[in-house]
Amino acid sequence: MERLSRNVLSHSNELRRCSLELMTTPILSPKGCSGALKACLEAEVVPISVHGVRERVLATSRVGKGAAGDSRLSAHLRISWLLGQLKLGLRPVWPAVMEAISLVSQHDEDVVWTSIMEQLSGV
């Protein structure tokens, strides 16, 4: 499970999507994380293109809106996926990512800052 959750941070669309699909299977799905995984997967399947930008922005915004009452693992999965989106070259999505990170941080600030610092220390 840990390896799959690390894949969600990848710049590779295919790796992120496949990892999310695997984590949503009943055998691998962590308890209490189905909402976060579903929101991330729904946003991930929107094509990264000029034509799909608006839909991708809306789907990305929804990832942060469901964070209320999340477990720490669920919040970590949301933040990992959102940080992975910053690695993409699709700048119109970045404001929606920042807004979603802000929403998640209102519910679990420690998870957000820990995840961000891990990414910055790896640079």
Rosetta silent file (secondary structure, phi, psi, omega in degrees, C-alpha in Angstrom):
SEQUENCE: MERLSRNVLSHSNELRRCSLELMTTPILSPKGCSGALKACLEAEVVPISVHGVRERVLATSRVGKGAAGDSRLSAHLRISWLLGQLKLGLRPVWPAVMEAISLVSQHDEDVVWTSIMEQLSGV
SCORE:     score description
SCORE:     0.000 S_00000001
   1 L     0.000  -39.923 -179.165    0.000    0.000    0.000 S_00000001
   2 H   -63.156  -40.771  179.444    2.804    2.417    0.836 S_00000001
   3 H   -64.346  -41.068  178.394    4.437    1.918   -2.557 S_00000001
   4 H   -64.594  -40.378 -179.970    1.141    2.547   -4.332 S_00000001
   5 H   -68.168  -29.574  175.010    0.548    5.732   -2.363 S_00000001
   6 H   -69.248  -31.534  178.969    4.040    6.951   -3.327 S_00000001
   7 H   -64.847  -24.836 -179.589    3.145    6.371   -6.986 S_00000001
   8 L   -66.110  -20.376  177.212    0.353    8.924   -6.648 S_00000001
   9 L   -82.318   -6.708 -174.110    3.072   11.590   -6.377 S_00000001
  10 L   -65.761  155.303  173.192    4.496   10.641   -9.775 S_00000001
  11 L   -80.133  -12.105 -177.288    4.563   12.941  -12.786 S_00000001
  12 L   -83.869  118.372  178.729    3.360    9.972  -14.873 S_00000001
  13 H   -58.429  -45.101 -177.445   -0.370   10.020  -15.547 S_00000001
  14 H   -63.804  -42.636  179.599   -0.464    6.291  -16.236 S_00000001
  15 H   -65.487  -43.250  177.755    1.362    5.386  -13.020 S_00000001
  16 H   -62.502  -47.594 -177.590   -0.887    7.621  -10.908 S_00000001
  17 H   -62.834  -47.041 -179.502   -4.063    6.307  -12.550 S_00000001
  18 H   -63.548  -39.918  178.873   -3.096    2.635  -12.285 S_00000001
  19 H   -64.842  -42.933  177.504   -2.062    3.035   -8.650 S_00000001
  20 H   -63.817  -40.405  178.720   -5.353    4.727   -7.790 S_00000001
  21 H   -63.267  -41.938  178.026   -7.301    2.006   -9.602 S_00000001
  22 H   -64.814  -41.105 -178.488   -5.458   -0.690   -7.673 S_00000001
  23 H   -68.987  -19.986  178.747   -6.018    1.072   -4.351 S_00000001
  24 L   -86.385   -5.340  177.064   -9.775    1.244   -5.013 S_00000001
  25 L   -70.073  147.798 -177.051  -10.071   -2.531   -5.320 S_00000001
  26 L   -57.128  -31.591 -178.021  -11.759   -4.160   -2.309 S_00000001
  27 L   -71.770  -39.103 -174.779   -8.647   -6.157   -1.415 S_00000001
  28 L  -100.525  -13.142 -174.822   -6.258   -3.180   -1.304 S_00000001
  29 L   -66.147  120.083  178.393   -8.574   -0.327   -0.378 S_00000001
  30 L   -67.731  144.380 -178.618   -7.611    1.084    3.030 S_00000001
  31 L   -61.398  130.245  176.758  -10.503    1.397    5.459 S_00000001
  32 L    81.513    7.920 -177.255  -12.087    4.841    5.397 S_00000001
  33 L  -111.450    4.837 -174.072  -10.241    6.036    2.293 S_00000001
  34 H   -62.933  -36.996  179.194  -12.754    5.233   -0.428 S_00000001
  35 H   -64.248  -44.497  179.508  -13.997    8.835   -0.706 S_00000001
  36 H   -65.333  -45.063 -179.453  -10.505   10.255   -1.129 S_00000001
  37 H   -64.358  -41.228  179.914   -9.471    7.580   -3.611 S_00000001
  38 H   -63.428  -44.646  179.755  -12.657    8.000   -5.620 S_00000001
  39 H   -62.590  -43.075  179.237  -12.252   11.802   -5.805 S_00000001
  40 H   -65.695  -42.849 -179.490   -8.612   11.500   -6.890 S_00000001
  41 H   -65.776  -41.344  178.550   -9.412    8.828   -9.483 S_00000001
  42 H   -60.892  -38.336  177.542  -12.307   10.835  -10.917 S_00000001
  43 H   -73.434  -36.151 -176.948   -9.987   13.808  -11.396 S_00000001
  44 H   -66.375  -33.202 -176.617   -7.163   11.635  -12.725 S_00000001
  45 L   -77.857  -10.266  175.220   -9.199   10.149  -15.567 S_00000001
  46 L   -71.898  125.924 -176.904   -9.941   13.601  -16.999 S_00000001
  47 L   -59.839  142.397  176.176   -7.555   14.027  -19.939 S_00000001
  48 L   -90.051   94.167 -179.010   -4.719   16.492  -19.529 S_00000001
  49 L  -153.408  170.827  178.321   -5.294   18.585  -22.609 S_00000001
  50 L   -61.871  -37.670 -177.777   -6.326   22.054  -23.666 S_00000001
  51 L   -75.577  -26.077 -177.231   -9.884   20.793  -24.167 S_00000001
  52 L   -98.568    4.522 -175.070  -10.044   19.016  -20.797 S_00000001
  53 H   -60.557  -46.745 -176.681   -8.557   21.801  -18.661 S_00000001
  54 H   -61.829  -45.638  179.438  -11.844   23.176  -17.345 S_00000001
  55 H   -65.209  -38.011  178.999  -13.142   19.737  -16.360 S_00000001
  56 H   -64.640  -40.531  178.064   -9.777   18.870  -14.786 S_00000001
  57 H   -62.216  -45.608  179.369   -9.855   22.064  -12.705 S_00000001
  58 H   -63.173  -44.122 -179.670  -13.372   21.290  -11.448 S_00000001
  59 H   -66.123  -37.138  178.354  -12.498   17.675  -10.624 S_00000001
  60 H   -66.012  -38.793  177.978   -9.318   18.790   -8.828 S_00000001
  61 H   -61.856  -36.164 -179.756  -11.325   21.243   -6.730 S_00000001
  62 H   -67.118  -24.606  179.818  -13.598   18.392   -5.626 S_00000001
  63 H   -61.575  -41.029 -179.718  -10.611   16.485   -4.211 S_00000001
  64 H   -78.790  -27.722 -175.042  -10.185   19.065   -1.450 S_00000001
  65 H   -69.124  -22.258 -179.115  -13.881   19.593   -0.762 S_00000001
  66 L   -94.255   14.900 -172.340  -14.407   16.103    0.631 S_00000001
  67 L   -77.476  -16.279 -178.153  -11.625   16.325    3.210 S_00000001
  68 L   -61.750  127.373  178.211  -13.828   17.026    6.239 S_00000001
  69 L    80.333   10.578  178.781  -13.729   14.063    8.594 S_00000001
  70 L   -68.151  149.937  168.840  -10.935   12.279    6.726 S_00000001
  71 L   -74.686  168.513  178.418   -8.628    9.858    8.482 S_00000001
  72 H   -61.610  -39.457  179.419   -4.926   10.736    8.457 S_00000001
  73 H   -65.403  -41.634  178.903   -4.314    8.162    5.721 S_00000001
  74 H   -63.458  -44.006  177.416   -7.126    9.561    3.616 S_00000001
  75 H   -62.922  -39.395  178.430   -5.791   13.105    4.024 S_00000001
  76 H   -63.298  -41.086  178.195   -2.312   11.842    3.112 S_00000001
  77 H   -64.201  -43.244  177.932   -3.644   10.238   -0.083 S_00000001
  78 H   -60.379  -48.246 -178.023   -5.436   13.451   -1.064 S_00000001
  79 H   -64.757  -40.656  178.916   -2.323   15.561   -0.433 S_00000001
  80 H   -59.454  -46.185 -179.798   -0.064   13.110   -2.262 S_00000001
  81 H   -64.361  -43.311 -179.437   -2.267   13.231   -5.341 S_00000001
  82 H   -63.481  -41.628  177.333   -2.531   17.025   -5.178 S_00000001
  83 H   -65.104  -35.029  175.137    1.241   17.436   -4.850 S_00000001
  84 H   -61.129  -32.429  179.334    1.651   15.117   -7.824 S_00000001
  85 H   -68.020  -26.762  178.089   -0.504   17.523   -9.841 S_00000001
  86 H   -71.462  -17.101  179.331    1.994   20.304   -9.213 S_00000001
  87 L   -81.366  -10.111  178.668    4.600   18.229  -11.058 S_00000001
  88 L   -82.306  157.913  179.003    2.543   18.497  -14.241 S_00000001
  89 L   -90.128   20.964 -176.868    3.078   21.316  -16.676 S_00000001
  90 L   -97.822   83.523 -173.809   -0.603   22.219  -16.684 S_00000001
  91 H   -60.259  -32.602  179.048   -0.503   25.618  -14.988 S_00000001
  92 H   -61.103  -19.358 -179.648   -4.258   26.333  -15.191 S_00000001
  93 H   -84.448  -22.368 -174.077   -4.793   23.492  -12.686 S_00000001
  94 H   -56.652  -43.609  178.011   -2.345   24.869  -10.106 S_00000001
  95 H   -61.000  -38.151  177.715   -4.744   27.380   -8.460 S_00000001
  96 H   -66.132  -36.607  177.283   -7.325   24.605   -7.981 S_00000001
  97 H   -64.241  -45.170 -179.977   -4.592   22.396   -6.487 S_00000001
  98 H   -62.705  -41.472  178.298   -3.577   25.155   -4.050 S_00000001
  99 H   -63.545  -42.123  179.547   -7.198   25.698   -3.031 S_00000001
 100 H   -65.910  -40.636  176.957   -7.690   21.952   -2.465 S_00000001
 101 H   -61.368  -41.127  178.234   -4.486   21.742   -0.395 S_00000001
 102 H   -61.446  -42.092  179.027   -5.767   24.647    1.692 S_00000001
 103 H   -64.183  -42.928  178.926   -9.071   22.855    2.301 S_00000001
 104 H   -65.333  -38.455 -177.917   -7.320   19.654    3.369 S_00000001
 105 H   -66.460  -24.254  176.852   -4.994   21.616    5.654 S_00000001
 106 H   -66.420  -22.850 -177.971   -7.990   23.036    7.525 S_00000001
 107 H  -103.829  -29.788 -179.977   -8.769   19.494    8.675 S_00000001
 108 L  -150.371   77.345 -176.119   -5.305   17.961    9.063 S_00000001
 109 H   -60.216  -39.994 -177.915   -2.551   20.537    8.990 S_00000001
 110 H   -60.868  -43.173 -179.914    0.175   18.153   10.199 S_00000001
 111 H   -63.537  -41.768 -178.838   -0.319   15.731    7.310 S_00000001
 112 H   -63.041  -51.358 -177.031   -0.193   18.552    4.776 S_00000001
 113 H   -67.581  -35.898  177.176    2.993   20.134    6.120 S_00000001
 114 H   -62.461  -45.474 -179.810    4.721   16.788    6.605 S_00000001
 115 H   -64.428  -43.196 -179.936    3.967   15.806    3.009 S_00000001
 116 H   -64.391  -44.895 -179.479    5.074   19.162    1.613 S_00000001
 117 H   -64.979  -36.624  176.219    8.330   19.109    3.588 S_00000001
 118 H   -61.885  -40.742  178.775    9.077   15.542    2.440 S_00000001
 119 H   -68.323  -41.090 -179.593    8.694   16.659   -1.157 S_00000001
 120 H   -69.036  -35.779 -179.993   10.817   19.768   -0.690 S_00000001
 121 H   -72.477  -20.227  178.140   13.585   17.848    1.071 S_00000001
 122 L   -83.486   -6.327 -178.260   13.691   15.392   -1.824 S_00000001
 123 L   -79.573    0.000    0.000   14.440   18.159   -4.349 S_00000001
